[in-house]
Amino acid sequence: MKVLIIGAAGMVGRKLVERIAVEPEILGGPIETLSLVDVFEPPVPTSLAAIAKPGTVDLAKPGVAEQLIADRPDLIIHLAAIVSGQAEADFDLGYAVNLDGTRWLFDAIRTEGLKEPYCPRMVFASSIAVFGAPFPESIPDDFFTTPLTSYGTQKAISELLLADYTRRGIFDGVGIRLPTICIRPGKPNAAASGFFSNILREPLSGQEAVLPVDESVRHWFASPRSAVGFFTHASTMDTSLIGPRRNLMMPGISATVGEEIAALERVAGPKAAALIKREADPTIQGIVAGWARCFDATRARELGFTAETEFDEIIRIHIEDELDGKIGG
């Protein structure tokens, strides 16, 4: 099996590759080649050196998609994106990467299939940002997509393309509407949702963190470990069970910022929670106000996708996976 992971240097991409290194057949069978590409060269675990083909590419540049598809990968996992805050700040860049690059990738597959029959599995990273207010108390999987950010708009358009290209037999697509992934390891990024992780990650390492919104803000979360599980399951599942609505809301936990902080205090103690500083940011507040808060992910759960059921578990996973079981730096 030939596998292509686009956006392999990002957090979810790195975690996915680490999982493949431990369980080489997690994507459904022996891997002949594992192409790992991003705008920065992805790291390659030693155990995958014999099959991995790391590369530095920019999917938003003409001709790149055709190069990636020329090897006719059997499985394509598309994780690459300009994150929400950056896509809102830089209109041209957001549309170039999140929409144009995705369209060129999809069409490169179509063009390759015109030469000789070709229909790979395409697993696409979408987002809960495809939904926009006003919301019901709990959002069903088939709730209409009316995004209120450029990032959400770019993802929603890509979802429509994925469904149509799948309908026409160009590829076998699965769209993964990711919850906000928390706790993200590493340094803060430009995502507007970054503070959800920052207010936990930094205090767990003994550092201060800034909270730019009110504690009553509610959101939808899953851990990096669950995110990897979403993509591995989508890569191997029986897609005939999905039906024509190929974009799925992933399971997660609905929690307020206050509930996040309470979980942090339960797991790490009051000293960790005291490291959170309240500094309101009107720009972040405005973006977050248009986000969904709670979802009904019954369809995805029935199809075999799973996630955490309580926020304390998300914090414990971060401590285990990123801090070697130690709190406080």
Secondary structure, DSSP 8 states (H G I E B T S, - for coil): -EEEEETTTSHHHHHHHHHHHHSTTTTSS--SEEEEEESS-----GGGTTTEEEEE--TTSTTHHHHHHTT--SEEEE-----HHHHHH-HHHHHIIIIIHHHHHHHHHHHHHHHS----EEEEEEEGGG--SS--SSB-TT-----SSHHHHHHHHHHHHHHHHHHTTS-EEEEEEE-EE-S--SS--S-TTHHHHHHHHHHHTT--EEE-S-TT-EEEEE-HHHHHHHHHHHHHS-GGGT-S--EEE---EEEEHHHHHHHHHHHH-HHHHTTEEE---HHHHHHHHTS---B--HHHHHTT----SSHHHHHHHHHHHHSTT----
